[in-house]
Amino acid sequence: MRLLYNLTDRVVKIFIKHYSKYTVTAEGAILLSGDINKYNELFQGEGTDGEILRKYESFKLLINIHLMNVEGLEQYIREHLLQISERDIIVSYLK
């Protein structure tokens, strides 16, 4: 289980670092969201630790930023992202 946790942690950190370097278009965000959903089986498998699920769900919510319109972004961050993600990760991603 510890191996899966470490793998999840590393994958999420790599994705966040990678995607925070680029501007994602609305069309690209839809494709990216679809790609991320393909990882559901890996991260949401039977017996998956709660912390692993939290990290994965946090990452999925972070990716959804690209699907939001500007008017709803602040509310989305406040009501969803800040509930599950660390503030410094959100800030680094929005830079």
N, C-alpha and C positions, 0 to 999 in steps of 0.2 A: 504494500500500500504506500509505503514511504517513497518508493521509486516513482509511482504514478503521481504522487503529490509533487515531487521535485520536477518531473517532466512537465506537468501542467503549469507549474510556476514558471519554468523556463520558457515554455512555448508562449504563454501570455506575455511575458516580459519582452520576448523577441518580437512578437506581433506589434505590441504597443510601440516599441522603439522604431520598428520599421515603418508602420503606418503614420506615425507622427512626423516623419520626414517629408511626406508628400501631401499635396492637395488632392483630395478625392472629389471627383465630380458626382453629381446625383446619379448618373448612370453607373459609374464605377461603384458607388455605395451599394446599389442594388446587387451587383455582381458579388461584391465583397461580402455582403450579408448572406447571400446564398452559399458562398464558400464556407463561411463560418458555421452556418447551420449544418453543413456536412460533418462537422466535428462532433455533433451532438452524441452520436453513438459512442464515441471514445470517452467523452467527458461525462456523459450521463448514464453510463452503464450500471448494471446491477452491482451494488456493493460499493459504489463510489463514495468517498469520504465527503462530508458536508463542506469542508474547507475547499476542496477541489471544485465542487459545484459552485461555491460562492465566487471563486476566482474566475471561473469560466463564464458565469452569468454576468459578472462585472465587465468582463471583456466584451461580451455580446452587447451590453448596454452602451458601452463606449463606442463601439462600431456604429450603433444606431444614431449617434450624433450626426453622421453624414446624411442620414435620411430625413433629418428634421428641417423644418423651415426656420428662418431666423426668429420669427415672432414667438415660436414655441420652445426655442432652445433653452432659455433661462429656466423656464418652468420644468422642462424635462430633466435638466441637470439637478435642480433642487429636489424634485419629487422622486426621481428614480436613481440617478447616478450617485448622488451623495448618500443615499441610503445603503449602497453596497460597495462603492468604490472609495479609494483613498483620495483625498482632495489633491495631493501633489501629483498623482497620476493623471487626474482629469486636467489639471492646469498644464502639465507638460504635453499632453495630447492636443490641447487647444492652441498651443503656441504656433 
